[in-house]
């Protein structure tokens, strides 16, 4: 665990008996950067969080699950401010050093009567490190905690970058993702633009993920660096940060609501990143591609359809190559179809390679299959 | 039935024992217009059909289901041409007066050994009218025939416009739809642009439909007018054509793969048609909105999310109104949620009204809920 961070995750009864409230605190102020959802109706905590991170310094994060405090109007924003204020008082820091997050149902007022008393007790509940407990407290329909970390060298020894995330449905991050907190005891050289470092990593990880094409109103990725372990090299830090972000992205994809298979899609020989992204998302979001992978149905024609429906990026059919693992499937013989079917049935991580042969850009994307369980989970979510 | 048309629909064993082959023939050449899929990999019949309809005259349509003849390369196009040639010979007309259509699995060569003998027998199989039989022969995963017709006045009496369609999955028509044939014995005034008449009707019906956001490679809407019942007024014809198109659109939506509910969405007070269309499609394509409607879950917050994820069309939250039937649901009380839940559970046609309050454009869109059955149908489609 990175030095100087303490945290807790507990149940306060927002919806049921599972953990639903957590706080992360650094004993010294941290350099901080964050990216948020591009949804035009961001949640109240996103509105307040954007204000607080503008200074580039944060010291604490307060999170509740089971209720997203979205579409709750002025009262919702005031509730988020009051939570920051109460946490600030308990921890003895300014409320503007606190980043608030909420995740869960949309359109329902927060249960302030259980949240505020918990905020008041924050200081006494903190335990050194302990971030796994927070990883659990931020879960909604997630079935498992999502954690990834790396060690990197600093001028004075070794630092840790530690990331936790949640997210299983309403996931097509754009400029951001579901809740994700990345904490480090490294510092970075004075001239480093921490936002650029974070954004670049997010663009190659969370922004290449789609579970169900629905962009959450709460997406937030925050990076906090308290510097207690000394200064790291920016390139090394960025590399580790990207690895952690990709790890967490894959953990979210494989834990997609109802998912049984992780899909890792490589779009290569694209003209540029925009083209790769449009085609990558079109494939990963196609319910017909997703259901075929779920059923182990060697229906490669649906890939052709999904590439072809990106109307403004026509790719010559002759040059298009499609691989499942190492198996080329375009114009497949019955024998190849049998191999493809076996590949799909025998693997829970499906590697899909679509070669466009129109340029030199290559990008990876992550998603999951679409199953009956996704429907069950989402048909009765609030009832 | 419109005068002068004969047809048949039979089983020739392309996949199973259900009807899979049909021909429609007019005893005189027809003025014709067609719109086709915008998918960048159109099926071979779409390529050939575009060539044949360019003259503005057609006399026959030949259709097979169970195989779409898509992604089959040069051989696929040659197969489509040979089908037209054989039908032309059988009916004693030029092959360029024949429009071919195929629908079904992608990427598998057509079974020419069963199709060509059927083409040769076309003339003897034709029966006057008989279009219901064709409506059945073009079905794939459809559970019911889709037919709509209207009578209109002509200078010399009365004409009929008769439309049939198929489509249940891979449906987000763009500039076109799944297979749809609209036949009339009316003629239209000499200066009428038949393509514009058809396109305008398609834009308000099939292009406002989405079942699963996947745009088929075979989409085709064809209008044939043989003029045997005399000249109709263009405005009256257009009105009847639009009614038929909307009827067929709704029939497709309610028969969406696995669907239990038809969703009719009105987006009103939009800035313009582009804005209404983006927001309408975002709502109808949201798997979270669709599953909530399936489950009768009064989760109106997901509508807010779906409006908000149209990043380039921000709508002020204060002005946004959302109605299920007549029930306003934004900021719903527990009592309203209960009413909403009852509305969803007690109706198979869900009327959804989203008022943007930023302009004067109003448009209707059609879709369906998303259920476990959609997954089941599509997970094992080819196997």
Interface residues (C-beta under 8 A of the other chain):
Chain A: X38 X39 X40 X41 X42 X68 X70 X71 X73 X105 X106 X107 X108 X169 X170 X172 X174 X212 X213 X214 X215 X216 X217 X285 X286 X287 X288 X291 X292 X294 X295 X296 X297 X298 X299 X300 X301 X302 X304 X305 X306 X307 X308 X309 X310 X311 X313 X314 X315 X317 X330 X331 X332 X341 X370 X371 X372 X374 X375 X376 X378 X379 X380 X381 X382 X383
Chain B: X38 X39 X40 X41 X42 X68 X70 X71 X73 X105 X106 X107 X108 X169 X170 X172 X174 X212 X213 X214 X215 X216 X217 X285 X286 X287 X288 X291 X292 X294 X295 X296 X297 X298 X299 X300 X301 X302 X304 X305 X306 X307 X308 X309 X310 X311 X313 X314 X315 X317 X330 X331 X332 X341 X370 X371 X372 X374 X375 X376 X378 X379 X380 X381 X382 X383
